[in-house]
Amino acid sequence: MTQQAADPVFLYRVLLTLVAPVLLVRLAREPKLAPERLGLGGAGHRGGRMIWLHAASNGELTSARGLIGQLLAQRPEARLIVTCNTTTGRALVKGWGLGRVSVVLAPLDYRWALRLFLRRWSPGALIVIENELWPNRLSLLAARGVPVLVVGARMSERSAARWRRLPGLVSTMLGTVSYLSAQDAGSRGRLIGLGLDPSRAGPVVDLKAAPATVGMPPRTGERLSALFPRASTVLAASTHEGEEEIILDAFARAFRNRPELRLILAPRHARRGPEVARRIAAAGLAFTTRSAGEDPGADTPVYLADTMGEMALWYALAGACFVGGSLVEKGGHTPYEPAAFGSAILHGPHVANFAGIYAALDAAGAARHVRGAADLCALFQTLGAEDQRAMADRATAVMADKQADAAGVAPLVDALIGHIDAASKKKERPDA
């Protein structure tokens, strides 16, 4: 085998070439998205220092909201181009209405698409939120002397085991990273074990420990509060395929014994609304749908919350919240937001994304670990107002400790700016 053929990045590029026809067919079916995915989205660089920030979707972007605000405040001459992988994430950033922030879908990891994107935006640095490391993207930036700064990096033992099967690829990618702050000590250690230079590993900072929550819309909230008594309302938040059937089975059984129960079912992806509606109907439960503008009545125990940007409202209405992505292997979603709204937290076994905080919550009796429909059904029937308040109070105490640790965000921003400034000065003085 030749040296080039053994190169892991070369093999990755061969694989990309093989799947290119499939990706092009998909783009042909979504012509409005194609320019952005091909590196041609947005108005492009319009003066000032440009920083590229990339995050996968809503959760990662929400965690980065405070960091973005601090970056803009400390560098008033800077502009941000934010990229993400989903249209819902793009809509979230647009909804922030930040004057010096542009947002487009991320370019595909083809060198020609990336070159078009880089020519269009001319970023002086890339800030990656969590795990979005793409080989071509990183190698092109490294070749141009653009620093890659990773924040909130996460690496579970399971993911690390997979990456160990591709040592050449992962070490090459991590070799392009100028600075990395992991979200927990375990992730930091595993990333160093996979090839990250320890001198480039910054302090552990969990961005999600201090999420930017928003208040409940007053008029809508007041009207719906009368329809959803908090102590008897449960929220299934950010659910995935394979979870709704379990939740609906548990709720249907509990509802027969506790007819005052109400369920707000909020799928992770609003586009799955029709599919989830069919599952609710199959469970024999009456329901109304938020996206259709329908309000629940006395005879409708389930409310399908298939809209974006209203999760704060659902947290505020529910005395108990099952956090999705945890009954299936999605790693679990954030417990910080339901805790911030005083909602008792229920979760499944798959919480690797937030393993530390869930372990602390469970140990303090601030969250309940469920294994399936039987556990959920029992909690739906027995978890009353007093228990909900007690769990919420314990969660508040646990979160206070975690959020004190999140004070590291300010020094983290200083470190990022230091790397960005150093790269900028080096470009101004190439002989430096």
C-alpha positions, -999 to 999 in steps of 0.1 A, spaced: 0 0 0 14 34 -9 19 61 17 -9 82 2 -33 53 3 -25 47 39 -31 83 48 -63 84 69 -74 118 56 -69 106 20 -91 75 27 -117 98 43 -117 119 11 -121 88 -10 -152 78 11 -166 113 6 -162 111 -31 -181 78 -31 -211 92 -12 -211 125 -32 -239 114 -56 -262 106 -27 -256 140 -11 -261 158 -44 -295 141 -49 -306 152 -15 -295 188 -22 -314 187 -55 -345 179 -35 -339 209 -13 -328 236 -37 -332 264 -11 -307 248 11 -282 239 -15 -263 272 -18 -255 272 19 -244 236 20 -221 242 -10 -204 272 7 -223 300 -10 -247 311 16 -250 345 32 -237 379 22 -201 371 31 -174 391 48 -184 428 53 -154 442 71 -140 439 106 -125 408 122 -145 377 113 -148 347 136 -164 315 126 -184 296 153 -199 262 145 -223 242 165 -245 212 156 -279 224 164 -302 240 190 -288 226 222 -252 234 214 -261 269 201 -281 276 232 -251 267 254 -229 290 234 -253 320 236 -235 336 266 -201 330 251 -211 347 219 -224 377 238 -191 380 257 -171 377 225 -190 405 209 -188 427 240 -151 423 243 -143 427 206 -167 454 193 -149 453 159 -156 416 155 -183 399 135 -194 363 138 -205 338 111 -224 311 129 -229 278 111 -250 248 122 -263 216 106 -301 222 109 -326 247 98 -341 248 133 -307 259 146 -304 285 119 -338 299 129 -328 299 166 -298 321 159 -317 344 136 -343 348 164 -316 362 187 -315 393 165 -278 400 171 -265 428 149 -230 415 142 -239 379 138 -247 361 105 -259 325 103 -260 299 75 -260 262 73 -226 246 75 -208 238 42 -204 201 34 -170 188 43 -157 188 7 -126 209 1 -141 228 -29 -172 237 -8 -151 248 21 -128 269 -1 -159 287 -14 -171 293 21 -136 305 33 -133 328 4 -167 342 11 -163 348 48 -125 350 54 -126 339 91 -96 345 113 -105 317 137 -129 288 141 -146 281 174 -161 246 175 -188 239 201 -186 203 215 -178 175 190 -181 190 155 -146 180 142 -145 175 104 -112 164 88 -113 185 56 -125 216 75 -97 213 101 -69 205 76 -78 235 54 -79 259 83 -46 245 97 -30 250 62 -41 286 63 -29 293 98 -64 297 111 -66 286 148 -92 259 157 -106 265 192 -128 238 207 -152 246 236 -173 222 256 -156 192 240 -172 159 249 -159 124 245 -176 95 261 -158 62 268 -179 46 241 -170 72 215 -133 71 225 -134 33 219 -147 39 184 -120 65 177 -93 42 189 -100 21 158 -90 51 137 -59 63 154 -44 80 124 -76 100 116 -83 112 152 -47 121 159 -45 141 127 -77 160 135 -66 167 171 -33 178 158 -50 208 141 -66 220 174 -49 251 189 -69 251 221 -95 228 236 -117 232 267 -136 200 276 -169 200 294 -158 174 320 -125 159 333 -132 125 318 -136 139 283 -104 159 287 -85 128 297 -99 107 269 -91 134 243 -55 136 255 -53 99 253 -65 100 217 -37 124 207 -45 159 219 -14 178 229 -18 183 267 -3 218 264 -33 227 243 -59 214 268 -75 243 287 -95 241 319 -127 221 321 -158 244 316 -193 232 311 -212 258 290 -245 241 296 -242 246 334 -255 281 330 -281 281 301 -297 313 290 -334 306 298 -362 329 288 -393 338 307 -428 324 300 -447 344 274 -472 362 298 -505 360 279 -500 325 265 -487 313 298 -516 327 319 -541 312 295 -525 278 294 -518 277 331 -555 274 337 -557 244 314 -526 226 329 -526 223 367 -489 222 374 -489 193 399 -508 170 375 -490 181 343 -460 161 330 -438 172 301 -419 148 278 -392 171 265 -371 167 234 -382 131 227 -369 109 199 -382 81 178 -385 50 199 -394 70 231 -429 83 224 -444 48 224 -429 41 258 -440 74 272 -475 72 258 -479 36 271 -469 47 305 -492 78 304 -522 59 291 -520 34 320 -515 61 346 -543 82 331 -568 54 338 -560 56 375 -554 94 376 -577 111 351 -566 146 361 -532 139 345 -521 160 315 -492 153 292 -473 178 271 -454 159 244 -426 180 228 -406 160 202 -370 171 197 -377 178 160 -409 196 153 -410 181 118 -419 148 134 -452 162 145 -474 142 121 -456 110 130 -460 116 167 -496 125 163 -502 91 147 -486 74 177 -508 94 201 -539 83 182 -527 47 182 -524 49 220 -561 57 222 -555 91 237 -574 123 228 -551 152 219 -548 186 204 -519 201 184 -500 233 192 -489 239 156 -526 239 145 -535 265 171 -556 242 191 -561 245 228 -567 214 250 -601 208 265 -613 189 295 -614 157 275 -580 160 258 -552 147 281 -524 151 256 -511 183 241 -487 178 211 -462 207 214 -448 205 178 -434 240 176 -400 256 180 -389 281 205 -415 275 232 -398 250 254 -395 275 283 -433 277 283 -437 239 286 -411 237 314 -430 264 332 -463 246 330 -451 211 341 -445 200 376 -425 170 363 -404 166 332 -391 135 315 -360 145 296 -358 129 262 -329 113 244 -324 91 274 -346 60 268 -328 56 235 -291 59 228 -290 96 222 -269 105 252 -297 125 270 -306 162 268 -299 189 293 -313 187 328 -303 224 335 -334 239 319 -361 219 336 -343 224 369 -342 262 363 -380 262 360 -385 241 391 -397 210 373 -390 176 389 -366 157 365 -371 121 352 -347 105 328 -338 72 312 -305 53 314 -287 69 284 -274 102 297 -237 101 286 -239 137 273 -245 149 309 -233 120 329 -218 140 358 -247 162 365 -273 134 362 -252 113 387 -252 142 411 -289 148 407 -297 111 412 -275 109 443 -292 139 458 -327 126 451 -332 155 428 -339 133 397 -354 99 391 -339 72 368 -365 52 349 -359 21 329 -391 19 309 -428 23 308 -435 5 341 -412 30 360 -427 60 342 -462 48 348 -456 45 386 -441 80 388 -468 96 367 -493 81 392 -475 89 425 -454 120 420 -475 147 435 -469 184 442 -450 179 475 -426 154 459 -421 176 429 -412 206 450 -388 186 471 -370 172 440 -369 207 425 -354 222 457 -327 195 457 -320 201 421 -316 239 427 -289 231 454 -271 207 430 -272 232 402 -260 261 423 -227 242 428 -224 234 391 -232 270 381 -205 282 404 -181 261 384 -194 278 353 -178 310 364 -149 297 343 -167 310 311 -152 345 315 -116 333 316 -124 309 288 -135 338 266 -102 356 275 -83 325 264 -102 323 231 -96 360 224 -59 355 232 -55 328 205 -75 348 180 -54 380 186 -22 360 184 -32 345 151 -42 379 137 -8 395 147 11 366 132 -7 371 99 1 408 101 38 399 107 44 367 87 81 366 97 71 365 134 
